[in-house]
């Protein structure tokens, strides 16, 4: 019988964000007959905590956060030796930094996953990121923009092509099966949404880079101009300057810090908004393709990779309220939405298979331990 390959993942917490969602969706489909998964987590908390703890994985709370990780490295070294870890996989920025130093200590192969364009600007930080990418056997990324940025940090040569792999995010497709069972009219009443107006929904933490202010200002204009529409926002409020008391008093805006039954949110939604100012390929974009609702997104690189404007979704100029208003007005008065949704679902089914994602990653793990390596 072949020995299981043991992977140690390094991540932040179990909140409902892109990083945590990608890893959870991967582990829920993982081959546990061939792999054994361990998780070092900075904060063992968040809405996804229960689902993580239901998995046949070992979860250990470790101080691997940005300012408190050096003194935790000996514990990590001991854990890897005691449990026979084969590969260390760091997920995003500060956490693949911890994974890098732990890989140096243990001599184990390093994997990294990049979900954003990067937070490090100072030269010494970029130098460290360059060393991390050079050491890693594989760097998986979720958009071409991240791919090109990562490759630019490495010297010219063939390793630039081999070190990075583009793999689009996957979603938790179980809730999709529940959508048909919900009564939309009752849910509109539950969320206190006007049944006579279309519902535009944004899901994701509320901070500056997510672009919520652009969406709020655009929906203000839409409602003043007489078209009328609901705005439903779900996500942890990290920057209170974005969502003010005056905003919360608006009759067309409904805000929820968190909502467990996300499929109920999908059911009441007529249009999804992704107004982000900067990020990789959003996990929610893939979800929205599968749900079957039109998506209106900023034209950042991660969105442009998957959305072809007016074909399988709609794009507006990043950060520009006026352009978003024009796009919404055209969509509300047009009749292309059914065709757009149909093409989006076809694209999801043909190109964004969760099973394909998982088997690809597991293939990289196996190749990393093969005699010839990657």
C-alpha positions as CSV (number, residue, x, y, z in Angstrom):
1,X,0.0,0.0,0.0
2,X,1.4,3.4,-1.0
3,X,2.2,5.8,1.8
4,X,-0.1,8.8,2.1
5,X,1.4,12.2,1.1
6,X,1.2,14.5,4.1
7,X,0.5,18.2,3.5
8,X,0.8,21.0,6.0
9,X,-1.3,24.1,5.0
10,X,-0.5,27.5,6.6
11,X,-3.4,29.9,6.6
12,X,-5.0,32.8,8.5
13,X,-8.4,31.9,9.8
14,X,-11.7,30.4,8.9
15,X,-13.6,33.5,7.8
16,X,-15.6,33.6,4.7
17,X,-13.0,35.1,2.4
18,X,-11.3,34.0,-0.8
19,X,-8.3,32.3,0.7
20,X,-10.3,30.4,3.3
21,X,-13.0,29.5,0.7
22,X,-10.5,28.1,-1.8
23,X,-8.8,25.9,0.7
24,X,-12.1,24.7,2.2
25,X,-13.5,23.9,-1.2
26,X,-10.3,22.0,-2.1
27,X,-10.3,20.0,1.1
28,X,-14.0,19.1,0.9
29,X,-13.2,17.3,-2.4
30,X,-9.7,16.0,-1.5
31,X,-8.5,12.4,-2.0
32,X,-8.1,11.4,1.7
33,X,-7.1,7.9,0.7
34,X,-3.9,9.3,-0.9
35,X,-3.3,12.4,1.1
36,X,-3.3,13.5,4.7
37,X,-3.9,17.2,5.4
38,X,-2.8,19.3,8.4
39,X,-3.6,23.0,8.9
40,X,-1.6,25.6,10.9
41,X,-4.1,28.4,11.4
42,X,-3.4,31.8,12.9
43,X,-6.9,32.2,14.3
44,X,-9.1,29.2,14.8
45,X,-12.3,31.2,14.3
46,X,-14.8,32.4,11.7
47,X,-18.0,31.4,10.0
48,X,-16.4,28.5,8.2
49,X,-14.8,27.1,11.4
50,X,-17.4,24.4,11.9
51,X,-17.1,23.1,8.3
52,X,-13.3,23.0,8.6
53,X,-13.5,21.0,11.8
54,X,-15.9,18.5,10.3
55,X,-13.2,17.5,7.8
56,X,-10.8,14.6,8.4
57,X,-7.9,17.0,8.8
58,X,-5.7,18.0,11.8
59,X,-6.1,21.6,12.8
60,X,-3.5,23.3,15.0
61,X,-3.7,27.0,16.2
62,X,-0.2,28.5,15.7
63,X,1.0,32.1,16.1
64,X,2.0,32.4,12.4
65,X,0.5,35.9,12.0
66,X,2.7,38.7,10.5
67,X,4.3,40.0,13.7
68,X,4.3,36.8,15.8
69,X,5.7,34.0,13.8
70,X,9.5,33.7,14.4
71,X,9.2,32.1,17.9
72,X,6.6,29.6,16.5
73,X,9.1,28.2,14.0
74,X,10.6,25.6,16.4
75,X,7.2,24.3,17.2
76,X,6.5,24.0,13.5
77,X,9.8,22.2,12.9
78,X,8.9,19.7,15.7
79,X,5.4,19.2,14.4
80,X,6.7,18.4,10.9
81,X,9.3,15.9,12.1
82,X,6.9,14.2,14.6
83,X,4.1,13.9,12.0
84,X,6.1,13.0,8.9
85,X,5.0,16.0,6.9
86,X,6.1,15.8,3.2
87,X,5.1,19.2,1.8
88,X,4.5,22.7,3.3
89,X,1.9,24.8,1.5
90,X,1.6,28.5,2.4
91,X,-1.5,30.4,1.4
92,X,-1.1,34.1,0.6
93,X,1.4,36.7,1.7
94,X,2.3,36.6,5.4
95,X,1.4,32.9,5.7
96,X,3.6,31.7,2.9
97,X,6.4,33.8,4.5
98,X,6.0,31.5,7.6
99,X,5.8,28.5,5.3
100,X,9.1,29.6,3.6
101,X,11.1,29.8,6.9
102,X,9.6,26.5,8.1
103,X,10.6,25.0,4.8
104,X,14.2,26.2,5.3
105,X,14.3,24.8,8.8
106,X,12.9,21.4,7.8
107,X,14.3,21.0,4.3
108,X,10.7,20.1,3.1
109,X,9.4,21.1,-0.3
110,X,7.5,24.4,-0.4
111,X,4.3,25.2,-2.2
112,X,2.6,28.7,-2.3
113,X,-0.8,29.9,-3.4
114,X,-1.3,33.6,-4.4
115,X,-4.8,35.1,-4.3
116,X,-4.1,38.8,-4.8
117,X,-1.7,41.1,-6.6
118,X,0.5,41.6,-3.6
119,X,0.7,43.8,-0.5
120,X,4.5,44.2,-0.3
121,X,6.0,47.3,-1.8
122,X,9.3,47.9,0.0
123,X,12.5,46.5,-1.6
124,X,13.3,44.2,1.2
125,X,9.8,42.7,1.2
126,X,10.0,42.1,-2.6
127,X,13.4,40.6,-2.2
128,X,11.9,38.1,0.4
129,X,9.0,37.4,-1.9
130,X,11.5,36.7,-4.7
131,X,13.3,34.2,-2.5
132,X,10.1,32.5,-1.5
133,X,9.0,32.1,-5.2
134,X,12.5,30.7,-6.1
135,X,12.4,28.2,-3.4
136,X,8.8,27.0,-4.0
137,X,8.4,23.9,-6.1
138,X,5.1,25.4,-7.3
139,X,3.3,28.7,-7.0
140,X,-0.4,28.5,-7.9
141,X,-2.2,31.7,-8.8
142,X,-5.8,32.6,-9.6
143,X,-5.3,35.3,-12.4
144,X,-3.0,36.1,-15.2
145,X,-2.1,39.4,-13.7
146,X,-0.8,37.6,-10.5
147,X,1.0,35.1,-12.7
148,X,2.8,37.8,-14.6
149,X,3.7,39.7,-11.4
150,X,5.1,36.6,-9.8
151,X,7.1,35.7,-12.9
152,X,8.5,39.2,-13.0
153,X,10.2,38.7,-9.6
154,X,12.2,35.8,-10.9
155,X,15.3,35.9,-13.2
156,X,14.9,35.4,-16.9
157,X,14.9,31.7,-17.9
158,X,12.8,28.6,-18.1
159,X,12.1,28.4,-14.4
160,X,9.9,31.5,-14.7
161,X,7.5,29.5,-16.8
162,X,7.6,26.3,-14.7
163,X,7.3,27.9,-11.3
164,X,3.8,29.3,-11.7
165,X,0.5,27.7,-12.6
166,X,-2.8,29.5,-13.3
167,X,-5.7,27.7,-11.7
168,X,-9.0,29.5,-11.4
169,X,-10.8,29.3,-8.0
170,X,-13.5,26.7,-7.3
171,X,-16.7,27.1,-5.4
172,X,-18.8,25.2,-2.9
173,X,-21.4,23.9,-5.3
174,X,-23.6,22.1,-2.7
175,X,-25.9,25.1,-2.0
176,X,-26.7,25.4,-5.7
177,X,-29.0,22.3,-5.3
178,X,-31.2,24.2,-2.8
179,X,-32.0,27.2,-4.8
180,X,-35.2,25.8,-6.4
181,X,-36.7,24.9,-3.1
182,X,-36.9,28.6,-1.8
183,X,-39.8,30.9,-2.2
184,X,-38.4,34.2,-3.4
185,X,-41.4,36.3,-2.4
186,X,-41.2,35.1,1.2
187,X,-37.4,35.8,1.3
188,X,-37.9,39.3,0.0
189,X,-40.3,39.9,2.9
190,X,-37.8,38.3,5.3
191,X,-35.0,40.7,4.2
192,X,-37.4,43.6,4.0
193,X,-36.7,44.2,0.3
194,X,-39.3,45.9,-1.9
195,X,-40.7,43.2,-4.1
196,X,-41.3,45.7,-6.9
197,X,-37.7,46.6,-7.4
198,X,-34.7,44.5,-8.7
199,X,-32.2,43.4,-6.1
200,X,-28.5,44.2,-6.6
201,X,-26.3,42.2,-4.2
202,X,-22.6,42.5,-3.1
203,X,-21.1,39.7,-1.0
204,X,-17.7,40.3,0.6
205,X,-15.9,42.1,3.4
206,X,-16.4,45.9,3.4
207,X,-13.1,47.6,3.0
208,X,-11.7,50.2,0.6
209,X,-10.4,47.8,-2.0
210,X,-13.7,46.1,-2.5
211,X,-15.3,49.2,-4.0
212,X,-18.6,49.2,-2.0
213,X,-18.6,53.0,-2.0
214,X,-18.8,53.1,-5.8
215,X,-21.8,50.8,-5.7
216,X,-23.6,52.7,-3.0
217,X,-23.1,56.0,-4.8
218,X,-24.3,54.4,-8.1
219,X,-27.4,53.0,-6.5
220,X,-28.1,56.4,-5.0
221,X,-28.2,57.9,-8.5
222,X,-30.3,55.0,-9.8
223,X,-32.9,55.6,-7.1
224,X,-32.9,59.4,-7.5
225,X,-33.3,59.1,-11.3
226,X,-36.5,57.2,-10.9
227,X,-35.5,53.6,-11.9
228,X,-35.5,52.4,-8.3
229,X,-33.5,49.3,-7.1
230,X,-32.6,47.5,-3.9
231,X,-29.0,47.2,-2.7
232,X,-28.3,44.1,-0.5
233,X,-24.8,44.1,1.1
234,X,-23.4,41.1,3.1
235,X,-20.0,41.2,4.7
236,X,-18.0,42.1,7.7
237,X,-17.6,45.9,8.1
238,X,-13.9,46.4,8.3
239,X,-13.9,50.1,7.3
240,X,-16.7,52.0,9.0
241,X,-16.1,55.1,6.8
242,X,-17.5,53.2,3.8
243,X,-20.9,52.4,5.2
244,X,-22.3,55.4,7.2
245,X,-25.3,55.8,9.4
246,X,-26.9,57.8,6.6
247,X,-26.4,54.9,4.2
248,X,-28.0,52.4,6.7
249,X,-31.1,54.7,7.0
250,X,-31.8,54.5,3.2
251,X,-34.9,52.5,2.5
252,X,-33.4,50.8,-0.5
253,X,-30.2,49.5,1.3
254,X,-30.1,46.4,3.4
255,X,-26.9,45.5,5.2
256,X,-26.1,42.1,6.9
257,X,-22.8,41.6,8.7
258,X,-23.1,37.9,8.0
259,X,-25.7,35.4,6.8
260,X,-25.3,31.7,7.1
261,X,-27.7,30.5,4.4
262,X,-26.0,32.1,1.5
263,X,-28.3,30.4,-1.0
264,X,-31.2,32.5,0.3
265,X,-29.2,35.5,-0.6
266,X,-28.6,34.1,-4.1
267,X,-32.3,33.4,-4.5
268,X,-33.5,37.0,-3.8
269,X,-30.8,38.5,-6.1
270,X,-31.5,39.7,-9.6
271,X,-28.1,41.1,-10.3
272,X,-24.7,40.6,-8.6
273,X,-22.2,43.4,-8.2
274,X,-18.4,43.1,-8.0
275,X,-17.1,46.7,-7.7
276,X,-13.6,45.8,-6.5
277,X,-10.8,48.3,-7.1
278,X,-8.1,45.6,-6.9
279,X,-7.9,41.8,-6.3
280,X,-7.3,38.6,-8.2
281,X,-10.1,36.5,-9.7
282,X,-12.9,36.8,-7.1
283,X,-14.3,33.5,-5.8
284,X,-17.8,35.0,-5.8
285,X,-17.5,35.6,-9.6
286,X,-17.3,31.9,-10.2
287,X,-20.2,31.3,-7.7
288,X,-22.4,33.8,-9.6
289,X,-21.7,32.1,-12.9
290,X,-23.0,28.9,-11.4
291,X,-26.0,30.5,-9.6
292,X,-27.4,31.9,-12.9
293,X,-27.7,35.6,-12.3
294,X,-26.2,38.5,-14.4
295,X,-22.9,39.8,-13.0
296,X,-21.9,43.5,-13.2
297,X,-18.2,43.8,-12.3
298,X,-15.4,46.3,-12.4
299,X,-12.9,45.8,-15.2
300,X,-9.9,44.8,-13.0
301,X,-7.7,42.1,-14.6
302,X,-9.2,39.2,-12.6
303,X,-12.7,40.0,-13.7
304,X,-11.7,40.6,-17.3
305,X,-10.2,37.2,-17.5
306,X,-13.5,35.5,-17.1
307,X,-16.1,38.1,-18.2
308,X,-16.6,39.1,-21.8
309,X,-18.6,42.3,-21.7
310,X,-22.2,41.8,-22.8
311,X,-21.5,38.2,-23.6
312,X,-21.4,36.3,-20.3
313,X,-21.5,39.3,-18.0
314,X,-21.1,43.1,-17.8
315,X,-18.0,45.2,-17.1
316,X,-17.8,48.9,-16.0
317,X,-14.7,51.1,-15.6
318,X,-13.1,50.5,-12.2
319,X,-14.0,53.1,-9.6
320,X,-16.2,55.2,-11.9
321,X,-19.7,55.8,-10.5
322,X,-21.0,57.3,-13.7
323,X,-20.0,54.4,-15.8
324,X,-21.6,51.9,-13.4
325,X,-24.8,54.0,-13.4
326,X,-24.9,53.9,-17.2
327,X,-24.3,50.2,-17.2
328,X,-27.1,49.5,-14.7
329,X,-29.5,51.7,-16.6
330,X,-28.7,49.9,-19.9
331,X,-29.1,46.5,-18.2
332,X,-32.5,47.4,-16.6
333,X,-33.9,48.6,-19.8
334,X,-32.4,45.8,-22.0
335,X,-33.3,42.2,-22.8
336,X,-30.0,40.5,-23.1
337,X,-29.8,39.1,-19.6
338,X,-31.1,35.5,-20.3
339,X,-28.5,35.0,-23.1
340,X,-25.7,36.4,-20.9
341,X,-26.6,34.1,-18.0
342,X,-26.8,31.1,-20.3
343,X,-23.3,31.7,-21.7
344,X,-22.0,32.3,-18.2
345,X,-23.3,28.9,-17.0
346,X,-21.9,27.2,-20.1
347,X,-18.5,28.7,-19.4
348,X,-18.6,27.6,-15.7
349,X,-19.5,24.1,-16.6
350,X,-16.9,23.7,-19.3
351,X,-13.9,25.6,-17.8
352,X,-14.3,25.9,-14.0
353,X,-14.9,22.3,-12.8
354,X,-14.2,21.8,-9.1
355,X,-13.1,18.2,-9.6
356,X,-10.5,19.3,-12.3
357,X,-9.1,21.9,-9.9
358,X,-8.6,19.4,-7.1
359,X,-7.1,16.7,-9.2
360,X,-4.7,19.2,-10.7
361,X,-3.4,20.4,-7.3
362,X,-3.0,16.8,-6.1
363,X,-1.1,16.0,-9.3
364,X,1.4,18.8,-8.5
365,X,1.9,17.4,-5.0
366,X,2.7,14.0,-6.3
367,X,5.1,15.3,-8.9
368,X,6.9,17.4,-6.3
369,X,7.8,14.2,-4.5
370,X,8.7,12.2,-7.6
371,X,12.4,11.5,-8.2
372,X,12.5,13.9,-11.1
373,X,10.5,16.6,-9.2
374,X,8.4,19.2,-11.0
